[in-house]
Amino acid sequence: EQAYWVQAWSAHAIFRKLVEESRPGKIVFVGSVLSCMSFLGWGSYAPGKHALKGLAETLRSEGVLYDIDVSIFFAPTMDSPGYAEEIKTKPVLSARFEDGEEIVSCDRAAASLLKGAERGDHHIAATFLAVFFTILREVLHLLRTHSSDLSMIVYHG
Protein backbone atom coordinates (compact mmCIF):
# COMPACT_ATOMS: atom_id res chain seq x y z
CA GLU A 1 0.00 0.00 0.00
CA GLN A 2 2.82 2.41 0.83
CA ALA A 3 4.34 1.85 -2.62
CA TYR A 4 1.04 3.00 -4.14
CA TRP A 5 0.97 6.28 -2.19
CA VAL A 6 4.62 7.10 -2.84
CA GLN A 7 4.06 6.78 -6.58
CA ALA A 8 0.62 8.44 -6.52
CA TRP A 9 1.83 11.57 -4.71
CA SER A 10 4.99 11.76 -6.82
CA ALA A 11 2.95 11.51 -10.02
CA HIS A 12 0.51 14.12 -8.73
CA ALA A 13 3.35 16.59 -8.14
CA ILE A 14 4.99 15.91 -11.50
CA PHE A 15 1.71 16.00 -13.44
CA ARG A 16 0.69 19.27 -11.81
CA LYS A 17 4.08 20.88 -12.51
CA LEU A 18 4.02 19.82 -16.17
CA VAL A 19 0.50 21.22 -16.61
CA GLU A 20 1.41 24.52 -14.88
CA GLU A 21 4.43 24.93 -17.15
CA SER A 22 2.58 23.72 -20.28
CA ARG A 23 5.33 21.17 -20.87
CA PRO A 24 4.94 17.71 -22.38
CA GLY A 25 6.20 14.85 -20.26
CA LYS A 26 6.25 11.18 -19.43
CA ILE A 27 5.41 9.38 -16.20
CA VAL A 28 6.20 5.69 -15.74
CA PHE A 29 4.75 3.82 -12.77
CA VAL A 30 6.40 0.66 -11.51
CA GLY A 31 3.78 -1.97 -10.85
CA SER A 32 4.06 -5.72 -10.93
CA VAL A 33 2.73 -8.66 -12.88
CA LEU A 34 0.33 -8.78 -9.91
CA SER A 35 -1.09 -5.44 -11.08
CA CYS A 36 -3.00 -7.54 -13.62
CA MET A 37 -4.16 -10.42 -11.44
CA SER A 38 -3.47 -11.95 -8.07
CA PHE A 39 -2.67 -15.39 -6.74
CA LEU A 40 -2.65 -17.22 -3.45
CA GLY A 41 -0.27 -15.68 -0.95
CA TRP A 42 -0.29 -12.14 -2.38
CA GLY A 43 -3.29 -10.69 -0.52
CA SER A 44 -1.34 -7.90 1.16
CA TYR A 45 0.66 -6.95 -1.96
CA ALA A 46 -1.62 -7.21 -4.99
CA PRO A 47 -4.38 -4.70 -4.07
CA GLY A 48 -1.96 -1.75 -4.09
CA LYS A 49 -0.57 -2.92 -7.43
CA HIS A 50 -4.10 -3.16 -8.89
CA ALA A 51 -4.77 0.38 -7.65
CA LEU A 52 -1.54 1.59 -9.25
CA LYS A 53 -2.62 0.16 -12.60
CA GLY A 54 -5.96 1.96 -12.26
CA LEU A 55 -4.19 5.22 -11.48
CA ALA A 56 -1.86 4.82 -14.47
CA GLU A 57 -4.81 4.20 -16.80
CA THR A 58 -6.73 7.18 -15.41
CA LEU A 59 -3.78 9.54 -15.69
CA ARG A 60 -3.02 8.26 -19.18
CA SER A 61 -6.45 9.37 -20.40
CA GLU A 62 -6.17 12.72 -18.59
CA GLY A 63 -2.61 13.21 -19.80
CA VAL A 64 -3.75 13.22 -23.43
CA LEU A 65 -5.20 16.68 -22.79
CA TYR A 66 -1.78 18.02 -21.75
CA ASP A 67 0.65 15.98 -23.89
CA ILE A 68 1.70 13.92 -20.86
CA ASP A 69 2.25 10.24 -21.60
CA VAL A 70 1.70 7.77 -18.77
CA SER A 71 2.87 4.15 -18.71
CA ILE A 72 3.11 1.33 -16.20
CA PHE A 73 5.86 -1.27 -15.97
CA PHE A 74 4.73 -4.71 -14.86
CA ALA A 75 7.87 -5.70 -12.98
CA PRO A 76 8.63 -9.42 -13.01
CA THR A 77 10.18 -11.46 -10.25
CA MET A 78 13.65 -9.98 -9.93
CA ASP A 79 16.84 -11.37 -8.44
CA SER A 80 17.17 -8.82 -5.66
CA PRO A 81 17.78 -8.67 -1.90
CA GLY A 82 14.01 -8.25 -1.44
CA TYR A 83 13.35 -11.45 -3.36
CA ALA A 84 15.94 -13.32 -1.27
CA GLU A 85 14.00 -12.29 1.87
CA GLU A 86 10.61 -13.02 0.30
CA ILE A 87 11.38 -16.65 -0.50
CA LYS A 88 12.32 -17.33 3.14
CA THR A 89 8.70 -16.91 4.29
CA LYS A 90 6.73 -17.66 1.13
CA PRO A 91 3.96 -20.23 1.69
CA VAL A 92 4.73 -23.62 0.14
CA LEU A 93 1.67 -23.51 -2.12
CA SER A 94 2.61 -20.07 -3.45
CA ALA A 95 6.18 -21.21 -4.07
CA ARG A 96 4.92 -24.30 -5.91
CA PHE A 97 2.59 -22.16 -8.05
CA GLU A 98 5.50 -19.91 -9.06
CA ASP A 99 7.88 -22.82 -9.69
CA GLY A 100 9.62 -22.41 -13.03
CA GLU A 101 8.89 -18.67 -13.27
CA GLU A 102 11.66 -16.71 -14.94
CA ILE A 103 13.67 -14.66 -12.46
CA VAL A 104 15.07 -11.54 -14.12
CA SER A 105 18.11 -9.48 -13.16
CA CYS A 106 17.41 -5.94 -11.98
CA ASP A 107 19.52 -4.62 -14.89
CA ARG A 108 17.43 -6.51 -17.45
CA ALA A 109 14.20 -5.29 -15.85
CA ALA A 110 15.45 -1.69 -15.90
CA ALA A 111 16.51 -2.02 -19.55
CA SER A 112 13.05 -3.36 -20.44
CA LEU A 113 11.37 -0.47 -18.63
CA LEU A 114 13.51 2.13 -20.45
CA LYS A 115 13.06 0.48 -23.85
CA GLY A 116 9.28 0.31 -23.40
CA ALA A 117 9.12 3.93 -22.24
CA GLU A 118 11.19 5.06 -25.24
CA ARG A 119 8.84 3.17 -27.60
CA GLY A 120 5.84 4.84 -25.95
CA ASP A 121 4.33 1.57 -24.69
CA HIS A 122 1.52 2.05 -22.20
CA HIS A 123 1.91 -1.41 -20.68
CA ILE A 124 5.58 -2.36 -20.37
CA ALA A 125 6.70 -5.89 -19.56
CA ALA A 126 10.08 -7.60 -19.22
CA THR A 127 9.03 -11.23 -19.67
CA PHE A 128 6.73 -13.28 -21.84
CA LEU A 129 4.69 -14.23 -18.77
CA ALA A 130 4.06 -10.58 -17.93
CA VAL A 131 2.96 -9.88 -21.52
CA PHE A 132 0.74 -12.98 -21.45
CA PHE A 133 -1.00 -12.01 -18.19
CA THR A 134 -1.51 -8.45 -19.40
CA ILE A 135 -3.17 -9.66 -22.60
CA LEU A 136 -5.12 -12.40 -20.82
CA ARG A 137 -6.54 -9.89 -18.35
CA GLU A 138 -7.75 -7.65 -21.17
CA VAL A 139 -9.29 -10.56 -23.09
CA LEU A 140 -11.09 -11.84 -19.99
CA HIS A 141 -12.38 -8.36 -19.27
CA LEU A 142 -13.76 -8.06 -22.80
CA LEU A 143 -15.40 -11.47 -22.57
CA ARG A 144 -17.03 -10.62 -19.24
CA THR A 145 -18.28 -7.21 -20.31
CA HIS A 146 -19.43 -8.19 -23.79
CA SER A 147 -20.49 -11.82 -23.35
CA SER A 148 -24.10 -11.11 -24.39
CA ASP A 149 -22.89 -9.29 -27.52
CA LEU A 150 -20.59 -12.19 -28.37
CA SER A 151 -23.32 -14.77 -27.88
CA MET A 152 -25.52 -12.86 -30.32
CA ILE A 153 -22.74 -12.99 -32.92
CA VAL A 154 -22.07 -16.71 -32.35
CA TYR A 155 -25.71 -17.81 -32.33
CA HIS A 156 -27.05 -15.48 -35.00
CA GLY A 157 -23.99 -15.17 -37.19
TAWO-V854914 format. One record per pair of residues at least 24 apart in sequence whose C-alpha atoms are under 8 Angstrom apart, sorted by the first residue. I is the first residue (numbers start at 1). J is the second residue. Records with the same first field share a line. If there is no record, write none. Layout:
# TAWO-V854914
I=J + J
This chain:
# TAWO-V854914
1=45 + 47 + 48
3=48
4=48 + 49 + 51 + 52
8=52 + 55
15=68
18=68
19=66
22=66
23=66 + 67
24=66 + 67 + 68 + 69
25=67 + 68 + 69
26=68 + 69 + 70 + 71
27=68 + 69 + 70 + 71
28=70 + 71 + 72 + 73 + 117
29=56 + 70 + 71 + 72 + 73
30=72 + 73 + 74 + 75
31=72 + 73 + 74 + 75
32=73 + 74 + 75 + 76
33=74 + 75 + 76 + 130 + 133 + 134
34=74
35=74
36=133 + 134 + 137
37=133 + 137
39=94
40=93 + 94
41=90 + 91 + 94
69=120
70=122
71=117 + 120 + 121 + 122 + 123 + 124
72=122 + 123 + 124
73=113 + 123 + 124 + 125
74=123 + 124 + 125 + 126 + 130
75=109 + 125 + 126 + 130
76=103 + 104 + 109 + 125 + 126 + 127 + 130
77=101 + 102 + 103 + 104
78=103 + 104 + 105 + 106 + 109
79=103 + 104 + 105 + 106
80=105 + 106
102=127
